[in-house]
């Protein structure tokens, strides 16, 4: 049985956490959560997961430790966390917006607000999940900066760069990173069945393109079974349909 596109996305999310070891993994959203749990159940057993409220839990939901709101800020400010957020807009250097579309003084659309994005991006490793890759999301300039990109972090100085790291952007089409000399967004891999041209056409700015773009890793048979166990109702398939 061929893995679904959603399964490939779950694996790509899991790979974002490879090598993290014993830090707090905070993947927000359906596919990010499944991917984070997959990483912990397979190749990153030391990852610490939260229940989204006030507890650290194991992959089965059993409570491992109390994590009140104040304590979570101690973790955030110390850099011992990898958060994966969604984004309504992302620019070539990773500046992120999910606050509003249009002029912030009188926006066309009011979205989530700033939430914890400024502190997350300055203090923690940050990755992004975008379920619908399009030029409306990947824009030359974001309308509002909620998450700090590489260019703005550098301009702000050492206080903003001490823990700042934008790792990967996983979408329904591909995986992107910032592993270029100027930290401009680069196409890291395309998902099976997707072409480089399709990704370029769905991006509203010029991507850095390597000479050869690999295909994103597909899940192993064991991972397919584990993903099905973690998500028996196939909620991932609703987020990324075939």
Residue frames as a rotation matrix with the C-alpha (Angstrom) as fourth column:
UNK 1
0.577 0.817 0.000 0.00
0.817 -0.577 0.000 0.00
0.000 0.000 -1.000 0.00
UNK 2
-0.280 -0.664 0.693 1.39
0.618 -0.677 -0.400 3.38
0.735 0.316 0.600 -1.00
UNK 3
-0.479 0.092 -0.873 1.55
0.787 -0.396 -0.473 5.92
-0.389 -0.914 0.117 1.84
UNK 4
0.589 0.747 0.307 -0.78
0.807 -0.567 -0.168 8.89
0.049 0.346 -0.937 1.57
UNK 5
0.022 -0.523 0.852 0.42
0.306 -0.808 -0.503 12.46
0.952 0.271 0.142 1.09
UNK 6
0.683 0.289 0.670 -0.68
-0.502 -0.481 0.719 13.10
0.530 -0.828 -0.184 4.67
UNK 7
0.918 -0.390 -0.079 1.55
0.356 0.716 0.601 10.24
-0.177 -0.579 0.796 5.88
UNK 8
0.139 -0.894 0.426 4.51
0.847 -0.116 -0.519 11.77
0.513 0.433 0.741 4.04
UNK 9
0.183 -0.001 0.983 3.77
-0.185 -0.982 0.033 15.10
0.966 -0.188 -0.180 5.72
UNK 10
0.961 0.184 0.207 3.65
-0.240 0.182 0.954 13.42
0.138 -0.966 0.219 9.14
UNK 11
0.596 -0.802 -0.040 7.07
0.799 0.587 0.130 11.87
-0.081 -0.109 0.991 8.54
UNK 12
-0.010 -0.594 0.805 8.47
0.552 -0.674 -0.491 15.21
0.834 0.439 0.335 7.33
UNK 13
0.562 0.267 0.783 7.22
-0.461 -0.685 0.565 16.82
0.687 -0.678 -0.262 10.54
UNK 14
0.975 -0.215 -0.049 8.78
0.175 0.620 0.765 14.05
-0.134 -0.755 0.642 12.62
UNK 15
0.315 -0.915 0.251 12.11
0.895 0.199 -0.400 14.61
0.316 0.351 0.881 10.86
UNK 16
0.391 -0.133 0.911 12.06
-0.088 -0.990 -0.107 18.24
0.916 -0.038 -0.399 12.04
UNK 17
0.771 0.013 0.637 12.64
-0.630 -0.138 0.764 16.92
0.098 -0.990 -0.098 15.57
UNK 18
0.802 -0.521 -0.292 15.44
0.455 0.850 -0.265 14.49
0.386 0.080 0.919 14.71
UNK 19
-0.171 -0.985 0.001 18.47
0.636 -0.112 -0.764 15.08
0.752 -0.130 0.646 16.92
UNK 20
0.196 0.305 0.932 16.65
-0.336 -0.872 0.356 17.30
0.921 -0.383 -0.068 19.41
UNK 21
-0.664 -0.476 -0.577 17.06
0.308 0.528 -0.791 14.96
0.682 -0.703 -0.204 22.37
UNK 22
-0.220 0.565 -0.795 15.64
0.973 0.181 -0.141 15.93
0.064 -0.805 -0.590 25.77
UNK 23
-0.994 0.084 -0.067 13.85
-0.079 -0.994 -0.081 19.20
-0.073 -0.075 0.994 25.07
UNK 24
-0.230 0.973 0.009 10.18
0.095 0.031 -0.995 20.18
-0.969 -0.228 -0.099 25.03
UNK 25
-0.947 0.070 0.314 8.62
0.318 0.051 0.947 19.42
0.051 0.996 -0.071 21.66
UNK 26
-0.382 0.826 -0.415 5.56
0.118 -0.401 -0.908 21.60
-0.916 -0.396 0.056 21.11
UNK 27
-0.976 0.069 0.205 4.02
0.206 0.012 0.978 20.77
0.065 0.998 -0.026 17.72
UNK 28
-0.520 0.807 -0.281 0.75
-0.203 -0.436 -0.876 22.69
-0.829 -0.399 0.391 17.37
UNK 29
-0.057 0.596 -0.801 -1.98
-0.990 -0.137 -0.032 21.32
-0.129 0.791 0.598 15.11
UNK 30
0.799 0.537 0.270 -3.21
-0.507 0.844 -0.178 17.98
-0.323 0.005 0.946 13.81
UNK 31
0.832 -0.513 -0.210 -0.37
0.178 0.606 -0.775 16.77
0.525 0.608 0.595 11.58
UNK 32
-0.021 -0.875 0.483 2.32
-0.575 -0.385 -0.723 18.46
0.818 -0.293 -0.495 13.71
UNK 33
0.196 0.148 0.969 1.04
-0.959 0.233 0.159 16.64
-0.202 -0.961 0.188 16.81
UNK 34
0.968 0.171 0.186 1.01
-0.128 0.966 -0.223 13.26
-0.218 0.192 0.957 15.05
UNK 35
0.596 -0.801 -0.050 4.48
0.033 0.087 -0.996 13.92
0.802 0.592 0.078 13.64
UNK 36
-0.040 -0.602 0.798 5.86
-0.854 -0.394 -0.340 14.91
0.519 -0.694 -0.498 17.03
UNK 37
0.479 0.295 0.827 4.46
-0.734 0.651 0.193 11.76
-0.481 -0.700 0.528 18.62
UNK 38
0.981 -0.165 -0.102 5.89
0.058 0.750 -0.659 9.68
0.185 0.641 0.745 15.77
UNK 39
0.219 -0.956 0.195 9.33
-0.388 -0.269 -0.881 11.15
0.895 0.117 -0.430 16.41
UNK 40
-0.080 -0.241 0.967 9.11
-0.996 -0.026 -0.089 10.36
0.047 -0.970 -0.238 20.10
UNK 41
0.677 0.437 0.592 7.81
-0.510 0.859 -0.050 6.82
-0.530 -0.268 0.804 19.53
UNK 42
0.945 -0.319 0.074 10.54
0.271 0.634 -0.724 6.03
0.184 0.705 0.685 17.02
UNK 43
0.255 -0.960 0.120 13.87
0.707 0.100 -0.700 7.87
0.660 0.263 0.704 16.83
UNK 44
-0.491 -0.432 0.756 13.64
-0.178 -0.800 -0.572 10.62
0.852 -0.416 0.316 19.51
UNK 45
0.091 0.609 -0.788 12.48
0.630 0.578 0.519 8.86
0.771 -0.544 -0.331 22.71
UNK 46
-0.519 -0.373 -0.769 13.80
0.851 -0.311 -0.424 11.62
-0.081 -0.874 0.479 25.00
UNK 47
-0.672 0.342 0.657 11.51
0.057 -0.860 0.506 14.33
0.739 0.378 0.558 23.61
UNK 48
-0.795 0.466 -0.387 9.25
0.414 -0.048 -0.909 15.88
-0.443 -0.883 -0.155 26.26
UNK 49
-0.612 0.670 0.420 5.65
0.379 -0.217 0.899 16.41
0.694 0.710 -0.121 25.16
UNK 50
-0.917 0.391 0.081 2.87
-0.291 -0.516 -0.805 18.50
-0.273 -0.762 0.587 26.72
UNK 51
-0.465 0.844 0.267 -0.87
0.813 0.526 -0.250 17.92
-0.352 0.100 -0.931 26.93
UNK 52
-0.352 0.284 0.892 -1.39
0.586 -0.676 0.447 21.48
0.730 0.679 0.071 25.69
UNK 53
0.700 0.622 0.350 -2.36
0.073 -0.550 0.832 22.68
0.710 -0.557 -0.431 29.15
UNK 54
0.495 -0.462 0.736 -0.35
-0.831 -0.498 0.246 22.07
0.253 -0.734 -0.630 32.34
UNK 55
0.650 -0.244 0.720 1.22
-0.257 0.821 0.510 18.63
-0.716 -0.516 0.471 32.14
UNK 56
-0.340 -0.709 -0.618 4.17
-0.940 0.261 0.218 16.86
0.007 0.655 -0.755 30.55
UNK 57
0.564 0.643 0.518 2.91
-0.596 0.751 -0.284 13.50
-0.571 -0.149 0.807 29.27
UNK 58
-0.593 -0.645 0.483 4.14
-0.083 0.645 0.760 10.35
-0.801 0.410 -0.436 27.60
UNK 59
-0.921 0.169 -0.352 2.89
-0.371 -0.098 0.923 9.28
0.121 0.981 0.153 24.18
UNK 60
-0.561 0.753 -0.345 -0.08
0.621 0.658 0.427 7.50
0.548 0.025 -0.836 25.75
UNK 61
0.123 0.629 0.767 -1.13
-0.056 -0.767 0.639 10.59
0.991 -0.122 -0.059 27.68
UNK 62
0.546 0.015 -0.837 0.10
0.777 0.364 0.513 9.43
0.313 -0.931 0.188 31.08
UNK 63
0.911 -0.149 0.384 1.24
-0.232 -0.956 0.179 12.36
0.341 -0.252 -0.906 33.22
UNK 64
0.283 -0.901 -0.329 5.00
0.716 0.426 -0.552 12.57
0.638 -0.079 0.766 33.75
UNK 65
-0.663 -0.513 -0.545 5.27
0.743 -0.536 -0.401 15.98
-0.087 -0.671 0.737 35.43
UNK 66
0.495 0.777 -0.389 3.34
0.739 -0.612 -0.282 19.11
-0.457 -0.148 -0.877 36.34
UNK 67
-0.594 -0.666 0.451 4.03
0.805 -0.495 0.328 22.05
0.005 0.558 0.830 34.03
UNK 68
0.325 0.767 -0.554 2.19
0.725 -0.578 -0.375 25.16
-0.608 -0.280 -0.743 35.22
UNK 69
0.872 0.163 0.461 2.08
0.460 -0.592 -0.662 28.30
0.165 0.789 -0.591 33.10
UNK 70
0.806 -0.592 0.018 4.91
-0.552 -0.741 0.381 30.08
-0.212 -0.317 -0.924 34.92
UNK 71
0.165 -0.767 0.620 7.20
-0.092 0.614 0.784 27.05
-0.982 -0.187 0.031 34.64
UNK 72
0.526 0.078 0.847 6.55
0.773 0.370 -0.515 26.82
-0.354 0.926 0.134 30.91
UNK 73
0.968 -0.197 0.154 7.95
-0.111 -0.890 -0.442 30.34
0.224 0.411 -0.884 30.49
UNK 74
0.414 -0.865 0.282 11.12
-0.576 -0.009 0.817 29.23
-0.704 -0.501 -0.503 32.28
UNK 75
0.124 -0.310 0.943 11.46
0.524 0.828 0.203 26.51
-0.843 0.468 0.265 29.63
UNK 76
0.793 0.266 0.549 10.68
0.610 -0.338 -0.717 28.90
-0.005 0.903 -0.430 26.77
UNK 77
0.916 -0.399 0.036 13.16
-0.399 -0.917 -0.012 31.59
0.038 -0.004 -0.999 27.87
UNK 78
0.274 -0.856 0.439 15.96
-0.424 0.302 0.854 29.05
-0.863 -0.420 -0.280 28.36
UNK 79
-0.108 -0.303 -0.947 15.82
-0.992 -0.029 0.122 27.87
-0.065 0.952 -0.298 24.73
UNK 80
-0.870 -0.275 0.408 14.96
-0.318 0.947 -0.040 24.26
-0.376 -0.164 -0.912 25.66
UNK 81
0.063 0.965 0.254 12.01
0.070 0.249 -0.966 23.95
-0.996 0.079 -0.052 23.31
UNK 82
-0.984 -0.176 0.035 11.18
0.042 -0.034 0.999 23.27
-0.175 0.984 0.041 19.66
UNK 83
-0.160 0.974 -0.158 7.82
-0.045 -0.167 -0.985 24.68
-0.986 -0.151 0.071 18.63
UNK 84
-0.885 0.037 0.464 6.01
0.465 0.127 0.876 24.04
-0.027 0.991 -0.130 15.35
UNK 85
-0.345 0.758 -0.554 3.41
0.002 -0.590 -0.808 26.67
-0.939 -0.280 0.201 14.48
UNK 86
0.230 0.479 0.847 1.10
0.936 0.128 -0.327 27.39
-0.265 0.868 -0.419 11.59
UNK 87
-0.620 -0.446 -0.645 1.40
0.263 -0.893 0.365 30.52
-0.739 0.056 0.671 9.49
UNK 88
0.551 0.833 0.050 -0.94
0.413 -0.221 -0.883 32.64
-0.725 0.508 -0.466 7.39
UNK 89
0.926 -0.378 0.002 2.02
-0.184 -0.456 -0.871 34.37
0.330 0.806 -0.492 5.70
UNK 90
0.519 -0.855 0.010 5.75
0.399 0.253 0.882 33.59
-0.756 -0.453 0.472 5.59
UNK 91
0.859 -0.241 -0.453 8.39
-0.487 -0.659 -0.573 35.59
-0.160 0.712 -0.683 3.71
UNK 92
0.645 -0.601 -0.472 11.73
-0.153 0.503 -0.850 34.54
0.748 0.621 0.233 2.16
UNK 93
-0.433 -0.880 0.195 13.66
-0.353 -0.034 -0.935 34.98
0.830 -0.473 -0.296 5.45
UNK 94
-0.528 0.258 -0.809 11.09
0.601 0.786 -0.142 33.32
0.599 -0.562 -0.571 7.68
UNK 95
-0.925 0.360 0.122 9.22
-0.359 -0.720 -0.594 36.34
-0.126 -0.593 0.795 8.99
UNK 96
-0.756 0.622 -0.204 5.81
0.584 0.782 0.219 35.02
0.296 0.046 -0.954 9.94
UNK 97
-0.790 0.570 0.227 2.30
-0.604 -0.788 -0.121 36.41
0.110 -0.233 0.966 10.28
UNK 98
-0.577 0.767 -0.280 -0.85
0.601 0.632 0.490 34.98
0.553 0.115 -0.825 11.75
UNK 99
-0.732 0.257 -0.631 -2.19
0.420 -0.559 -0.715 38.20
-0.537 -0.788 0.301 13.28
UNK 100
0.315 0.828 -0.463 -3.97
0.059 -0.504 -0.862 40.01
-0.947 0.245 -0.207 10.43
UNK 101
-0.247 -0.303 0.920 -4.13
0.943 0.145 0.301 40.45
-0.224 0.942 0.250 6.67
UNK 102
0.428 0.320 0.845 -3.76
0.583 -0.812 0.011 44.02
0.690 0.488 -0.534 5.45
UNK 103
-0.314 -0.496 0.810 -2.91
-0.231 -0.788 -0.571 47.15
0.921 -0.366 0.133 7.42
UNK 104
-0.631 0.010 -0.775 -2.82
0.649 0.554 -0.521 46.27
0.424 -0.832 -0.357 11.12
UNK 105
-0.947 0.286 -0.145 -4.65
-0.150 -0.794 -0.589 49.53
-0.283 -0.536 0.795 11.93
UNK 106
0.070 0.987 -0.147 -7.61
-0.788 -0.036 -0.615 48.45
-0.612 0.159 0.775 9.81
UNK 107
-0.795 -0.544 0.270 -7.02
-0.305 0.742 0.597 44.88
-0.525 0.392 -0.755 8.58
UNK 108
-0.362 0.640 -0.678 -9.00
-0.794 0.169 0.584 43.14
0.488 0.750 0.447 5.88
UNK 109
0.510 0.463 -0.725 -9.03
-0.015 0.848 0.530 40.02
0.860 -0.259 0.439 8.06
UNK 110
0.128 -0.420 0.899 -8.34
-0.978 -0.206 0.043 39.70
0.167 -0.884 -0.437 11.78
UNK 111
0.157 -0.161 -0.974 -6.62
-0.183 0.965 -0.189 36.38
0.970 0.208 0.123 12.56
UNK 112
0.354 0.008 -0.935 -5.19
0.714 0.643 0.276 34.87
0.604 -0.765 0.222 15.77
UNK 113
0.956 -0.209 0.206 -3.21
-0.290 -0.781 0.554 37.85
0.045 -0.589 -0.807 16.97
UNK 114
0.176 -0.982 -0.073 0.45
-0.844 -0.112 -0.525 37.70
0.507 0.154 -0.848 17.98
UNK 115
0.924 0.216 -0.316 -0.03
-0.023 0.856 0.517 34.89
0.383 -0.470 0.795 20.51
UNK 116
0.713 -0.700 0.031 3.42
0.017 0.061 0.998 33.65
-0.701 -0.711 0.055 21.59
UNK 117
0.842 -0.319 0.436 5.05
0.531 0.344 -0.774 33.89
0.097 0.883 0.459 18.17
UNK 118
0.635 -0.670 0.385 7.56
-0.444 -0.724 -0.528 36.70
0.633 0.164 -0.757 18.90
UNK 119
0.293 -0.515 0.806 8.89
-0.911 0.106 0.400 34.98
-0.291 -0.851 -0.437 22.02
UNK 120
0.780 0.036 0.625 8.81
0.049 0.992 -0.118 31.55
-0.624 0.122 0.772 20.43
UNK 121
0.878 -0.385 0.284 10.91
0.357 0.134 -0.924 32.53
0.318 0.913 0.255 17.44
UNK 122
0.432 -0.751 0.499 13.47
-0.632 -0.647 -0.426 34.52
0.643 -0.131 -0.754 19.41
UNK 123
0.076 -0.374 0.924 13.86
-0.978 0.153 0.143 32.00
-0.195 -0.915 -0.354 22.23
UNK 124
0.155 0.114 0.981 13.27
-0.240 0.968 -0.075 28.59
-0.958 -0.224 0.177 20.66
UNK 125
-0.952 -0.283 0.119 13.93
-0.001 0.391 0.920 26.46
-0.307 0.876 -0.373 17.64
UNK 126
-0.043 0.973 -0.226 10.89
-0.409 -0.223 -0.885 27.03
-0.911 0.055 0.408 15.42
UNK 127
-0.946 -0.063 0.317 9.47
0.259 0.438 0.861 25.10
-0.193 0.897 -0.399 12.48
UNK 128
-0.443 0.822 -0.358 6.30
-0.735 -0.562 -0.379 25.79
-0.513 0.096 0.853 10.53
UNK 129
-0.672 0.379 0.636 3.47
0.528 0.848 0.052 23.66
-0.520 0.371 -0.770 9.13
UNK 130
-0.491 0.504 -0.711 1.49
-0.695 -0.718 -0.029 24.93
-0.525 0.480 0.703 6.12
UNK 131
-0.278 0.416 0.866 -1.25
0.219 0.905 -0.365 22.54
-0.935 0.088 -0.343 4.92
UNK 132
0.674 0.531 0.514 -2.04
0.638 -0.068 -0.767 24.56
-0.372 0.845 -0.384 1.77
UNK 133
-0.348 -0.913 -0.214 1.09
0.552 -0.384 0.740 25.79
-0.757 0.139 0.638 0.00
UNK 134
0.469 0.537 0.701 0.14
0.882 -0.319 -0.346 28.85
0.038 0.781 -0.624 -2.08
UNK 135
-0.417 -0.620 0.665 1.36
0.613 -0.732 -0.297 32.35
0.671 0.284 0.686 -3.10
UNK 136
0.446 0.629 0.637 -1.07
-0.132 -0.657 0.742 33.78
0.885 -0.415 -0.210 -0.54
UNK 137
0.958 -0.166 -0.233 0.95
0.275 0.309 0.910 32.13
-0.079 -0.936 0.342 2.24
UNK 138
0.076 -0.997 0.014 4.47
0.850 0.072 0.522 32.43
-0.522 -0.027 0.853 0.82
UNK 139
0.881 0.389 0.270 4.70
0.468 -0.804 -0.367 36.17
0.074 0.449 -0.890 0.20
UNK 140
0.106 -0.879 0.466 7.51
0.514 -0.352 -0.782 38.62
0.851 0.323 0.414 -0.53
UNK 141
-0.829 -0.306 0.469 6.61
-0.202 -0.618 -0.760 40.73
0.522 -0.724 0.450 2.53
UNK 142
-0.434 0.695 -0.573 4.32
0.861 0.508 -0.036 39.74
0.266 -0.508 -0.819 5.40
UNK 143
0.200 0.615 0.762 1.61
0.278 -0.782 0.558 42.25
0.939 0.100 -0.328 6.37
UNK 144
0.697 -0.008 0.717 2.40
-0.664 -0.385 0.641 41.94
0.271 -0.923 -0.273 10.09
UNK 145
-0.246 -0.827 -0.505 5.52
-0.323 0.561 -0.762 40.42
0.914 -0.025 -0.405 11.67
UNK 146
0.762 0.471 0.445 4.50
-0.593 0.228 0.772 38.04
0.262 -0.852 0.453 14.45
UNK 147
0.798 -0.572 0.190 7.36
0.413 0.749 0.517 35.56
-0.438 -0.334 0.834 14.15
UNK 148
0.534 -0.670 -0.516 10.91
-0.556 -0.738 0.382 36.88
-0.637 0.083 -0.767 13.73
UNK 149
0.975 -0.214 0.059 12.81
0.173 0.566 -0.806 35.90
0.140 0.796 0.589 10.56
UNK 150
0.327 -0.939 -0.110 16.55
0.937 0.307 0.166 35.64
-0.123 -0.157 0.980 10.09
UNK 151
-0.206 -0.435 0.876 16.98
0.602 -0.762 -0.237 39.17
0.771 0.479 0.419 8.71
UNK 152
0.478 0.461 0.748 15.10
-0.269 -0.734 0.624 40.84
0.836 -0.499 -0.227 11.56
UNK 153
0.932 -0.203 -0.300 16.80
0.361 0.452 0.816 38.71
-0.030 -0.869 0.494 14.20
UNK 154
0.028 -0.986 0.166 20.21
0.984 -0.002 -0.179 39.72
0.177 0.168 0.970 12.84
UNK 155
-0.135 -0.028 0.990 19.22
0.235 -0.972 0.004 43.39
0.963 0.233 0.138 12.83
UNK 156
0.783 0.538 0.313 18.06
-0.182 -0.284 0.942 43.15
0.595 -0.794 -0.124 16.45
UNK 157
-0.020 -0.916 0.400 21.39
-0.843 -0.200 -0.500 41.81
0.538 -0.347 -0.768 17.67
UNK 158
-0.773 -0.517 -0.367 22.56
-0.302 0.809 -0.505 39.14
0.558 -0.279 -0.781 20.09
UNK 159
-0.667 0.580 0.467 19.45
-0.525 0.079 -0.848 39.21
-0.529 -0.811 0.252 22.30
UNK 160
0.390 0.879 -0.273 17.41
-0.796 0.174 -0.580 37.99
-0.462 0.444 0.768 19.32
UNK 161
0.356 -0.313 -0.880 19.95
-0.726 0.500 -0.472 35.56
0.588 0.807 -0.049 17.86
UNK 162
-0.392 -0.606 0.692 21.09
-0.912 0.356 -0.205 33.67
-0.123 -0.712 -0.692 20.97
UNK 163
-0.501 0.289 0.816 18.49
-0.065 0.927 -0.369 30.90
-0.863 -0.238 -0.446 20.57
UNK 164
0.307 0.710 -0.634 16.93
-0.685 -0.297 -0.665 31.90
-0.660 0.638 0.396 17.23
UNK 165
-0.865 -0.490 0.104 16.75
-0.255 0.609 0.751 29.04
-0.431 0.623 -0.652 14.71
UNK 166
0.317 0.901 -0.296 14.16
-0.814 0.098 -0.573 28.54
-0.487 0.423 0.764 12.02
UNK 167
-0.409 -0.570 0.712 14.57
-0.258 0.821 0.509 24.92
-0.875 0.025 -0.483 11.03
UNK 168
-0.915 0.136 0.379 12.07
0.395 0.486 0.780 23.59
-0.078 0.863 -0.499 8.50
UNK 169
-0.348 0.895 -0.280 8.82
-0.785 -0.441 -0.435 24.61
-0.512 0.068 0.856 6.85
UNK 170
-0.885 0.147 0.442 6.73
0.280 0.926 0.253 21.54
-0.372 0.347 -0.861 6.00
UNK 171
-0.382 0.796 -0.469 3.86
-0.826 -0.522 -0.212 21.96
-0.414 0.307 0.857 3.55
UNK 172
0.469 0.647 0.601 1.49
-0.225 0.745 -0.627 19.71
-0.854 0.159 0.496 1.66
UNK 173
0.961 -0.121 -0.247 3.88
-0.238 0.080 -0.968 19.96
0.137 0.989 0.048 -1.31
UNK 174
0.330 -0.942 -0.067 7.41
0.174 0.131 -0.976 20.01
0.928 0.310 0.207 0.06
UNK 175
0.633 -0.287 -0.719 9.91
0.726 -0.102 0.680 20.70
-0.269 -0.952 0.144 2.82
UNK 176
0.595 -0.421 0.684 11.74
0.131 -0.790 -0.600 24.04
0.793 0.446 -0.415 2.93
UNK 177
0.432 -0.483 -0.762 14.67
0.880 0.043 0.472 25.23
-0.195 -0.875 0.444 5.04
UNK 178
0.991 -0.126 -0.039 16.96
-0.129 -0.987 -0.093 28.25
-0.026 0.097 -0.995 5.44
UNK 179
0.471 -0.855 0.216 20.31
0.370 0.413 0.832 26.54
-0.801 -0.312 0.511 4.89
UNK 180
0.568 -0.319 0.759 21.75
0.691 -0.316 -0.650 29.18
0.447 0.893 0.041 2.56
UNK 181
-0.475 -0.876 -0.083 24.50
0.785 -0.380 -0.490 31.77
0.398 -0.298 0.868 3.20
UNK 182
-0.851 0.193 0.488 21.97
-0.261 -0.963 -0.073 34.59
0.456 -0.190 0.870 3.64
UNK 183
-0.836 0.538 0.108 19.30
0.192 0.471 -0.861 32.36
-0.514 -0.698 -0.497 5.24
UNK 184
-0.406 0.729 -0.551 16.94
-0.909 -0.382 0.165 32.79
-0.090 0.568 0.818 2.32
UNK 185
0.269 0.622 0.735 14.32
-0.552 0.725 -0.411 30.05
-0.789 -0.295 0.539 2.11
UNK 186
-0.618 -0.574 -0.537 15.47
-0.784 0.399 0.476 26.99
-0.059 0.715 -0.697 0.16
UNK 187
0.566 0.751 -0.341 13.59
-0.783 0.619 0.066 24.06
0.260 0.229 0.938 -1.32
UNK 188
-0.239 -0.670 0.703 14.82
-0.869 0.470 0.152 21.06
-0.432 -0.575 -0.695 0.66
UNK 189
-0.938 0.012 0.346 12.69
0.140 0.927 0.347 18.29
-0.316 0.374 -0.872 -0.87
UNK 190
-0.413 0.862 -0.294 9.49
-0.875 -0.287 0.390 17.74
0.251 0.419 0.873 -2.82
UNK 191
-0.146 0.443 0.884 6.91
-0.565 0.696 -0.443 15.20
-0.812 -0.564 0.149 -1.72
UNK 192
-0.777 -0.147 0.611 6.37
0.299 0.769 0.565 12.15
-0.553 0.622 -0.554 -3.94
UNK 193
-0.039 0.772 0.634 4.35
0.986 0.134 -0.103 13.11
-0.165 0.621 -0.766 -7.01
UNK 194
0.830 0.261 -0.492 5.15
0.249 -0.964 -0.091 16.83
-0.498 -0.047 -0.866 -6.71
UNK 195
0.345 -0.724 0.598 7.48
0.860 -0.011 -0.510 18.63
0.376 0.690 0.619 -9.13
UNK 196
-0.512 -0.622 -0.592 9.86
0.764 -0.645 0.017 21.50
-0.392 -0.444 0.806 -8.45
UNK 197
-0.857 0.217 0.467 7.92
0.192 -0.707 0.680 23.61
0.478 0.673 0.565 -10.96
UNK 198
0.161 0.975 -0.156 4.71
0.525 0.049 0.850 23.08
0.836 -0.219 -0.504 -8.99
UNK 199
0.219 -0.156 -0.963 6.37
0.951 -0.185 0.246 24.31
-0.217 -0.970 0.108 -5.80
UNK 200
-0.812 -0.578 -0.075 7.90
0.534 -0.790 0.302 27.33
-0.234 0.205 0.950 -7.56
UNK 201
-0.581 0.662 0.473 4.50
0.219 -0.432 0.875 28.25
0.784 0.612 0.106 -9.06
UNK 202
0.432 0.806 -0.405 2.87
0.587 0.090 0.805 28.01
0.685 -0.585 -0.434 -5.62
UNK 203
0.056 -0.525 -0.849 5.43
0.930 -0.282 0.236 30.32
-0.363 -0.803 0.473 -3.98
UNK 204
0.864 0.471 0.176 5.13
0.503 -0.811 -0.300 34.09
0.002 0.348 -0.938 -4.16
UNK 205
0.642 -0.740 -0.202 8.88
-0.676 -0.670 0.307 34.79
-0.362 -0.060 -0.930 -4.12
UNK 206
0.416 -0.576 -0.703 12.06
-0.562 0.445 -0.697 33.31
0.714 0.686 -0.139 -5.56
UNK 207
0.949 -0.096 0.301 13.18
-0.178 0.625 0.760 30.22
-0.261 -0.775 0.576 -3.70
UNK 208
-0.120 -0.987 -0.107 16.78
-0.958 0.087 0.272 29.11
-0.259 0.135 -0.956 -3.42
UNK 209
0.887 0.453 -0.087 16.99
-0.453 0.820 -0.349 25.93
-0.087 0.349 0.933 -5.49
UNK 210
0.024 -0.891 0.453 19.77
-0.391 0.408 0.825 23.34
-0.920 -0.197 -0.339 -5.16
UNK 211
-0.591 -0.333 -0.735 21.11
-0.799 0.112 0.591 21.72
-0.114 0.936 -0.333 -8.31
UNK 212
-0.576 0.445 -0.686 19.22
0.025 0.848 0.529 18.55
0.817 0.288 -0.500 -7.45
UNK 213
-0.306 0.578 0.756 16.10
-0.936 -0.329 -0.127 18.49
0.176 -0.746 0.642 -5.28
UNK 214
-0.982 -0.091 -0.163 15.51
-0.065 0.985 -0.158 15.15
0.175 -0.144 -0.974 -3.55
UNK 215
-0.056 0.987 -0.153 12.15
-0.166 0.142 0.976 13.54
0.985 0.080 0.155 -2.89
UNK 216
-0.059 0.114 0.992 10.87
-0.972 -0.234 -0.031 13.64
0.228 -0.966 0.125 0.69
UNK 217
-0.931 -0.362 -0.052 11.31
-0.331 0.895 -0.299 10.43
0.155 -0.261 -0.953 2.64
UNK 218
0.057 0.954 -0.296 8.34
-0.514 0.282 0.810 8.08
0.856 0.106 0.507 2.65
UNK 219
0.215 0.055 0.975 7.34
-0.962 0.183 0.202 6.31
-0.168 -0.982 0.092 5.87
UNK 220
-0.851 -0.463 -0.248 8.58
-0.478 0.878 0.000 2.80
0.218 0.119 -0.969 6.51
UNK 221
-0.214 0.792 -0.572 6.08
0.095 0.600 0.794 -0.02
0.972 0.115 -0.203 6.98
UNK 222
-0.379 0.012 -0.925 6.60
0.900 0.235 -0.366 0.26
0.213 -0.972 -0.100 10.73
UNK 223
-0.945 0.010 -0.328 5.97
0.091 -0.952 -0.291 4.01
-0.315 -0.305 0.899 10.61
UNK 224
-0.607 0.786 -0.115 2.80
-0.386 -0.166 0.907 3.56
0.694 0.595 0.404 8.54
UNK 225
-0.066 0.566 -0.822 1.48
0.577 0.694 0.431 1.20
0.814 -0.446 -0.372 11.21
UNK 226
-0.555 -0.226 -0.801 2.49
0.821 -0.307 -0.482 3.58
-0.137 -0.924 0.356 13.99
UNK 227
-0.969 0.246 0.003 0.89
-0.237 -0.937 0.256 6.57
0.066 0.247 0.967 12.28
UNK 228
-0.282 0.911 -0.302 -2.35
-0.140 0.272 0.952 4.60
0.949 0.311 0.050 11.94
UNK 229
-0.116 0.168 -0.979 -2.15
0.882 0.470 -0.024 3.75
0.456 -0.867 -0.203 15.65
UNK 230
-0.796 -0.272 -0.541 -1.55
0.518 -0.767 -0.377 7.37
-0.313 -0.581 0.752 16.61
UNK 231
-0.653 0.567 -0.502 -4.35
-0.632 -0.773 -0.051 8.64
-0.417 0.284 0.864 14.33
UNK 232
-0.777 0.310 0.547 -6.92
0.360 0.933 -0.018 5.83
-0.516 0.183 -0.837 13.97
UNK 233
0.284 0.954 -0.094 -9.64
0.496 -0.230 -0.837 8.21
-0.821 0.191 -0.539 12.72
UNK 234
-0.229 -0.492 0.840 -7.36
0.972 -0.078 0.219 9.54
-0.042 0.867 0.496 9.95
UNK 235
0.671 0.406 -0.621 -7.72
0.445 -0.890 -0.101 13.17
-0.593 -0.209 -0.778 10.97
UNK 236
-0.319 -0.879 -0.354 -4.51
0.057 -0.391 0.919 13.78
-0.946 0.273 0.175 9.02
UNK 237
-0.655 0.101 0.749 -6.30
0.731 0.334 0.595 12.85
-0.190 0.937 -0.292 5.81
UNK 238
0.516 0.856 0.012 -8.85
0.848 -0.509 -0.145 15.61
-0.118 0.085 -0.989 6.40
UNK 239
0.482 -0.417 -0.771 -6.06
0.019 -0.874 0.485 18.18
-0.876 -0.249 -0.414 6.72
UNK 240
-0.445 -0.614 -0.652 -4.18
-0.740 -0.157 0.653 16.94
-0.504 0.774 -0.384 3.63
UNK 241
0.523 0.718 0.460 -6.61
-0.278 0.654 -0.704 15.07
-0.806 0.240 0.541 1.39
UNK 242
-0.321 -0.612 0.723 -5.42
0.499 0.539 0.678 12.98
-0.805 0.579 0.132 -1.53
